[in-house]
Amino acid sequence: MMHSMSKSTMSFALPEPMREYVDQRVRSGEYGNTSEYIRELIRRDQEEQAKKRLRELIREGLESGPGRELTPRVTAELRKRALGGRH
């Protein structure tokens, strides 16, 4: 089921060679119109940013030192830290 999203219009200027490229991509039939093409570019960028953040988190985890066994005591300690000291 598609979710209805409110849409707003955004206007921007493109150099003519870029505009021609966008028009060519739409004419290729892969995109129904310019808006579909731009939305797809934004979605790809969002995915790339999410992948970048995941790579950063993995790097931070690898650099955080040796792992330790996940015992009930360690789990309780992590839960306490995650909740900011609240139980």
Order of alpha helices (4+ residues) and beta strands (2+ residues): alpha-alpha-alpha
